[in-house]
Amino acid sequence: MTFLHWATVWQFNPSVWGGCALAAIAYRWFPGARPDRRALSWLAGVIIIFIALESAMDTVGDQYLFSVHMAQHLVLAMIAPPLMTLGLPEATVDALLTGPVRHLLRFLISPFVAGPAYFVVLVAWHWPPFFDYAINHPLVHIVQHLSFIAVGLMFWWAALIHRPDERWNLTPLGEVSYLSVGALPAVVVGLTVALIPHPIYTFYVHRSLQLGISALQDQRIGGMLMFAFDNILMVLVAGWYLWKVFPEDGADEARISARP
């Protein structure tokens, strides 16, 4: 089967089509929403979720290759959520933080809740018995995907959104420490899956051979994909925060010369 064949494979799951359409359309009613870069970021996140769940990525991941399934999980937890978080208008963030759900929201986005939740959800769902059970039970599989999106939104809110005097605010060095927690699932799951010398996901043992790759090779690719992608992403974001710690060129001299 060629790439062109898989590019034409699309599904129709009413819940995904309806949910993504609702998320895209509802943005226009978000407080402070305008057709700007934030709107594009939100829409990009929604489109990416739609592609991950309705394109051949879902078909191949659900039926043949663990590595593609892992890529889908990375998209749902690590690519779409930060885009959607960055897409929230300032007025929408303020409305959420002062509205009826403010206490629950502040609890969920606390770094001491969001970080551990992100770790536990990503690690637990990749434990072989849970993983195999989810892929064999459609409703549980839907819950799995929704949980990735949910903890992704929690984790990235705490990392990317800042408000004066809010308890979840972190210093730049605090952000680096927090993002280090975000890299732990890649170490625990990614390296373990990549280094174990035998297949541990029984669902794919014979299915991957249909696409010309052994289950062990497929598993190693999936593990290294998670390890590499998650760590690169966290290092890039942490590097940006570290850059903020250091003064711009000439800033120190300007401060010194300004002293009386």
C-alpha positions as CSV (number, residue, x, y, z in Angstrom):
1,M,0.0,0.0,0.0
2,T,1.4,3.3,-1.0
3,F,1.4,6.7,0.7
4,L,-1.1,7.9,-1.9
5,H,-3.4,5.1,-0.8
6,W,-3.2,6.1,2.9
7,A,-3.6,9.8,2.1
8,T,-7.1,9.0,0.7
9,V,-8.2,7.0,3.7
10,W,-10.6,9.0,5.9
11,Q,-13.2,8.0,8.4
12,F,-16.5,9.3,9.5
13,N,-16.9,9.2,13.3
14,P,-19.8,11.6,14.1
15,S,-18.5,12.4,17.5
16,V,-15.1,13.5,16.1
17,W,-16.6,15.5,13.2
18,G,-19.2,17.1,15.5
19,G,-16.8,17.8,18.3
20,C,-14.2,19.4,16.1
21,A,-16.8,21.5,14.2
22,L,-18.3,22.7,17.5
23,A,-14.8,23.6,18.9
24,A,-14.0,25.5,15.7
25,I,-17.3,27.4,15.4
26,A,-17.6,28.1,19.1
27,Y,-14.4,30.2,19.0
28,R,-16.3,33.1,17.5
29,W,-18.3,33.4,20.8
30,F,-15.2,33.3,23.0
31,P,-14.9,36.6,24.9
32,G,-12.4,38.8,23.1
33,A,-12.2,36.6,20.0
34,R,-10.9,38.2,16.9
35,P,-9.7,36.9,13.5
36,D,-6.0,37.1,14.5
37,R,-3.1,34.8,15.2
38,R,-4.8,33.5,18.4
39,A,-7.7,32.3,16.3
40,L,-5.4,30.7,13.8
41,S,-3.6,28.9,16.7
42,W,-6.9,27.6,18.1
43,L,-8.1,26.5,14.7
44,A,-4.8,24.8,13.9
45,G,-5.1,22.8,17.2
46,V,-8.6,21.7,16.3
47,I,-7.6,20.7,12.8
48,I,-4.7,18.7,14.0
49,I,-6.9,16.8,16.4
50,F,-9.3,16.1,13.5
51,I,-6.5,14.8,11.3
52,A,-5.1,12.6,14.1
53,L,-8.5,11.0,14.7
54,E,-10.0,10.7,11.3
55,S,-7.2,10.3,8.8
56,A,-5.1,7.2,8.0
57,M,-3.1,7.9,11.2
58,D,-6.0,6.5,13.2
59,T,-6.6,3.6,10.8
60,V,-3.0,2.5,10.7
61,G,-2.5,3.1,14.4
62,D,-5.6,1.2,15.4
63,Q,-5.1,-1.8,13.1
64,Y,-1.4,-2.2,12.2
65,L,1.4,-0.2,13.8
66,F,2.1,0.7,17.4
67,S,4.5,3.5,16.3
68,V,1.8,5.3,14.4
69,H,-0.6,4.9,17.4
70,M,2.2,6.5,19.5
71,A,2.5,9.3,17.1
72,Q,-1.2,9.9,17.4
73,H,-1.0,10.1,21.1
74,L,1.9,12.6,20.9
75,V,-0.3,14.8,18.6
76,L,-3.2,14.7,21.0
77,A,-1.2,15.4,24.2
78,M,1.7,17.5,23.0
79,I,0.9,19.3,19.7
80,A,-2.8,20.3,19.7
81,P,-3.1,21.3,23.4
82,P,-0.4,24.0,23.4
83,L,-1.7,25.4,20.1
84,M,-5.2,25.6,21.5
85,T,-4.0,27.1,24.8
86,L,-2.1,29.8,23.0
87,G,-5.2,30.5,20.9
88,L,-7.3,31.5,24.0
89,P,-8.0,35.2,23.9
90,E,-6.9,37.2,26.9
91,A,-10.6,38.1,27.7
92,T,-11.5,34.4,27.6
93,V,-8.8,33.5,30.0
94,D,-9.9,36.3,32.4
95,A,-13.6,35.1,32.1
96,L,-12.6,31.6,32.9
97,L,-10.6,32.7,35.9
98,T,-13.4,34.8,37.3
99,G,-16.4,32.6,36.2
100,P,-18.3,29.8,37.9
101,V,-15.6,27.2,37.3
102,R,-12.7,29.4,38.6
103,H,-12.0,27.3,41.7
104,L,-12.0,24.0,39.8
105,L,-9.9,25.6,36.9
106,R,-7.3,27.0,39.3
107,F,-7.0,23.6,40.9
108,L,-6.6,21.8,37.6
109,I,-4.0,24.2,36.2
110,S,-1.9,24.3,39.3
111,P,1.6,23.0,38.4
112,F,1.4,20.6,41.3
113,V,-1.7,19.1,39.8
114,A,-1.3,19.5,36.1
115,G,2.3,18.1,36.0
116,P,1.6,14.9,38.0
117,A,-1.7,14.4,36.1
118,Y,0.1,14.7,32.8
119,F,2.7,12.1,33.9
120,V,0.3,9.6,35.4
121,V,-2.1,9.7,32.4
122,L,0.6,9.3,29.8
123,V,2.4,6.5,31.7
124,A,-0.7,4.6,32.8
125,W,-2.4,4.4,29.3
126,H,0.8,3.0,27.9
127,W,1.0,0.2,30.4
128,P,0.4,-2.8,28.1
129,P,-2.7,-4.2,29.8
130,F,-4.4,-0.8,29.8
131,F,-3.2,-0.1,26.3
132,D,-4.4,-3.4,24.8
133,Y,-7.8,-3.1,26.7
134,A,-8.4,0.4,25.3
135,I,-7.6,-0.5,21.7
136,N,-10.0,-3.5,22.0
137,H,-12.9,-1.4,23.5
138,P,-14.0,1.6,21.5
139,L,-15.6,3.6,24.3
140,V,-12.5,3.2,26.5
141,H,-10.4,4.2,23.5
142,I,-12.4,7.4,23.2
143,V,-11.9,8.1,26.9
144,Q,-8.2,7.5,26.4
145,H,-8.0,10.1,23.6
146,L,-10.0,12.6,25.6
147,S,-7.8,12.2,28.6
148,F,-4.7,12.9,26.5
149,I,-6.3,16.2,25.3
150,A,-7.5,17.1,28.8
151,V,-4.2,16.6,30.6
152,G,-2.4,18.3,27.6
153,L,-4.5,21.4,28.1
154,M,-3.9,21.3,31.8
155,F,-0.2,20.9,31.5
156,W,0.3,23.6,28.8
157,W,-2.0,26.1,30.5
158,A,0.3,26.1,33.5
159,A,3.4,26.4,31.2
160,L,2.1,29.0,28.7
161,I,-0.5,31.3,30.4
162,H,0.6,33.8,33.0
163,R,-1.5,36.2,35.1
164,P,-0.2,38.6,37.8
165,D,-0.8,37.3,41.3
166,E,-2.1,33.9,40.3
167,R,-0.9,31.0,42.4
168,W,0.1,28.9,39.4
169,N,2.5,31.5,38.0
170,L,6.1,30.1,37.8
171,T,9.4,32.0,37.5
172,P,11.4,31.2,34.3
173,L,13.5,28.8,36.3
174,G,10.3,27.3,37.8
175,E,9.1,26.8,34.2
176,V,12.2,24.9,33.3
177,S,11.7,22.6,36.3
178,Y,8.1,22.1,35.4
179,L,8.9,21.3,31.8
180,S,11.5,18.7,33.1
181,V,8.5,16.9,34.7
182,G,6.8,17.1,31.3
183,A,9.8,15.1,29.8
184,L,9.5,12.3,32.4
185,P,6.8,10.3,30.5
186,A,9.1,10.1,27.5
187,V,11.9,8.6,29.7
188,V,9.7,6.2,31.6
189,V,7.6,5.1,28.6
190,G,9.6,5.9,25.6
191,L,12.9,4.4,26.7
192,T,11.3,1.4,28.4
193,V,9.3,0.6,25.3
194,A,12.3,1.1,23.0
195,L,14.8,-1.0,25.1
196,I,12.6,-4.0,26.1
197,P,13.9,-6.9,24.0
198,H,10.5,-8.4,23.1
199,P,7.1,-7.1,22.1
200,I,4.9,-6.1,25.0
201,Y,1.8,-4.9,23.1
202,T,0.1,-8.2,22.1
203,F,-2.4,-6.5,19.9
204,Y,0.3,-5.7,17.3
205,V,2.3,-8.9,17.4
206,H,1.0,-10.2,14.1
207,R,-0.6,-7.1,12.7
208,S,2.6,-5.1,12.0
209,L,3.9,-7.8,9.7
210,Q,1.1,-7.0,7.3
211,L,3.0,-3.7,6.6
212,G,6.4,-5.3,6.4
213,I,7.8,-4.5,9.9
214,S,8.2,-6.8,12.9
215,A,6.3,-6.0,16.1
216,L,9.6,-5.4,17.9
217,Q,10.9,-3.0,15.3
218,D,7.6,-1.2,15.3
219,Q,7.7,-1.0,19.1
220,R,11.2,0.4,19.2
221,I,10.3,3.1,16.7
222,G,7.3,4.1,18.7
223,G,9.3,4.3,21.9
224,M,12.1,6.3,20.4
225,L,9.6,8.6,18.7
226,M,8.1,9.4,22.1
227,F,11.4,9.8,23.8
228,A,12.9,12.1,21.1
229,F,9.9,14.2,20.3
230,D,8.8,14.9,23.9
231,N,12.4,15.7,25.0
232,I,13.0,18.0,22.0
233,L,9.8,19.8,22.6
234,M,10.4,20.4,26.3
235,V,14.0,21.4,25.8
236,L,12.9,24.0,23.2
237,V,10.3,25.5,25.4
238,A,12.6,25.4,28.5
239,G,15.3,27.0,26.4
240,W,13.0,29.9,25.6
241,Y,12.3,30.4,29.3
242,L,16.0,30.2,30.2
243,W,16.7,32.8,27.5
244,K,14.3,35.1,29.4
245,V,16.4,34.8,32.5
246,F,19.4,36.4,31.0
247,P,19.4,40.2,30.2
248,E,19.5,41.4,26.7
249,D,22.8,42.6,25.3
250,G,23.7,45.9,26.9
251,A,20.9,45.7,29.5
252,D,23.4,45.4,32.4
253,E,25.5,48.3,31.2
254,A,22.4,50.4,30.8
255,R,21.3,49.7,34.4
256,I,24.7,50.4,35.7
257,S,25.0,53.7,33.8
258,A,21.6,54.7,35.0
259,R,22.5,54.5,38.7
260,P,23.2,57.8,40.4
